[in-house]
């Protein structure tokens, strides 16, 4: 199952459109600034989850390919 998911991520995010979408995700996430006076106490947690999402995509794309 894991290999199927990794391959699906590769098909999507290694395509020209997938690369464009990933860049847009990163642009949106990295433009958000959080400061101590943010009225939303969960803002930092929300941003950390977004970073983790992007990191997961990059990590799956870097995973060694299991050629069978």
Phi, psi and omega in degrees: 000315182302317181297323178297318179294315179301315179296323178295316176301317180297315180300318183286304190274352173266354176282160178304315179293321179297320177297320179296318179294316179299318176299322178292318175304312182297318179301314181295314184292317185281350178273347181282128178245135180243134175235174185296339182265011180299129182291343180264110183293343180264005185300317181294321178295318178298315180293321178299322178294322177295315177300318180297323178298313179295318179298321178298315180300311180299319180295320179294324179291333180273344184303137180302140180281132180264093180278121181246000000 
